[in-house]
Every structure is written in C-alpha cells, then in structure tokens.
Amino acid sequence: MEIKTNEYRVWSEGAEIHYEGTMRLSGTEAYAPILGLMNGVLAVKPKTIVLDLTELEFLNSSGINLLARFTIEIRKQMDVGLTVKGSTRIPWQSKSLPNLKKLYSAVDLVIA
Amino acid sequence: MLKSFGRTDFHNGPGAFATRIRLADGPLSLAWHHCAATADFLGDFFALRRATSQQAYTETRHGIGYLVNELLENAVKFGEPGDIIIESALDGDLFEVKIVNAISLETARNFQALLAELTASDPGELLIARIEANAADAGAGGSGLGLLTLMNDYGARLGWIFHDAGAGAGGSIGLDTFAALDLS
C-alpha cells in the first residue's frame, strides 16, 4: 500500500509504515487517506506497529494531530504495541513527538 | 474598540534584519502553496544570518519555517479574501513576525473565545487535553492545536490584535497576529 505525491510518500511494509518528504495537508479530511492506510495496518492486529518518520522532513500541526489520533486508537487496543522512530536531524521530531508518550506512556519512542 | 490577547509587544528595532512580504489573494490551492513557499523562503532567508554552526542554521531554518507556515495556514483557512502581509525581523537570537489579514466578524467572535481559553491555561496541559477531545470527536477539526503546538513545543510567544470594523469594511475586520521566537 502506497500514497505518493511530488511532496511526500507514505507506504507500508508489513507492520512498518514509512513516511518520506514534506507533509503540509490542509486538515483532518485531507489526511484521511493517510489515516486509512495506517488503520489498514492496525486492522491486521500486528504485535507492534512501527511508524518510521526518519525521512519525514516536515509535518504540519494537522499531521501531528493525525499521529496523536492514531496513538490514541492504539492505546484502546491492549494487544497492539507502537514504536515511533524519529531522527535528531529533523527538529520538529524532538520538539513534538514526545507528546505521543504523554498520550500513551507505552509508546516506544526512539529518536536517534 | 481594539481587543488584544497574549503578547503583542515587539522588541526588534530598526537595526534588525527585516523583510516585508505581501501575498496577493488567489485560489485556495495556490494560497496554500504560497504558505509553504513563503515559510520555506523566510526560514532560508533568516537562517543564513545564523549559520555559525550547522545546528544553529538547521534550528533557525526549521523554527521560523514551522512558525510562519502554521500562522499563514490559519490566515488562509480562516481569513476573508484579500492580501496577507507578513513583516518579520531577526536581531541576534530573537525572531519576530507580524501577520496582517482580514477576518469576518463571526470568525473574530469564535476566535476570541478560543484565544481567551488558550491564553489563560498552561499550553502543555491544554494541548494534550485538546488532542484527547479531538480524538473522541471524529468530526472535530483540531481547532487551536497548531497554536498550542507553537506555544508548547516551540516556546513561541503569541499575541493578537483585533481592529475595529471600519466604515466600508463589509463585515470584516483586521487581525494582526504577533509571534516571537527565541532561537538561542
């Protein structure tokens, strides 16, 4: 499963979801296809879902809200874990991703 | 009567490195693209003044780009048709930007109610509370989350001045949005 534009690419490989590029969509509705892809992975109920954001250079606040919503969705499902991978190279990740742990302390957040 | 919220005092003087951009009104898809292009440009433009290290350059470029993009997205999403003016200045570690656009009276009323709440609470706690509330309501658009992200995650100081509806304003009023960012 893959969503690709000139600005960004989102795709899944098994229970890993990869994000690449710059995502500045206009709001919840515009992000719905991305959330659809993520929910598709969740529907299979893997042991752990990995969000690989290490190549996502920019994500606007609507996109961060999408990650937060998905984290809360996983929090409701005791049998699915969540790992979020970020990069210290990309400033928004060190600033905003720790909020996901505030929403759900079991999130494995790795910013390396 | 003027109404103001948050921090609207600016400190950068005539010696600051400054720029002024006026974005012409246009179709939404183009205006959205202009938000991104303008934010990226200002990030690049000011970051060159802070290229003392790779980290200072990257932090400046990203911080200014993120701040300007969020504020311009709001101006385009919630504003009335018309030009948007962006005045920005950098002096040392202090970046300041003022965005001027027009909004409808109804938007002004709703926005003022939101700002009264945002400026009276701890942004970190309110951000998490708002995310939870949004997740519980599938139709919610995440109002205020961008501003709370700027305040909490970036330490931005934000302020707003709502101007009087002048004669011939056609039911819209002027909104000045102020933002200051310490880049040290």
Interface residues (C-beta under 8 A of the other chain):
Chain A: T22 R24 S26 G27 T28 F58 N60 S61 S62 I64 N65 A68 R69 I72 E73 R89 I90 P91 W92 K95 S96 N99 K102 L103
Chain B: W32 C35 A36 T58 E59 H62 G63 G65 Y66 N69 E70 E73 K77 L127 I128 I131 E132 N134 A135 A140 G141 G142 L145 G146 T149 L150 N152 D153 Y154
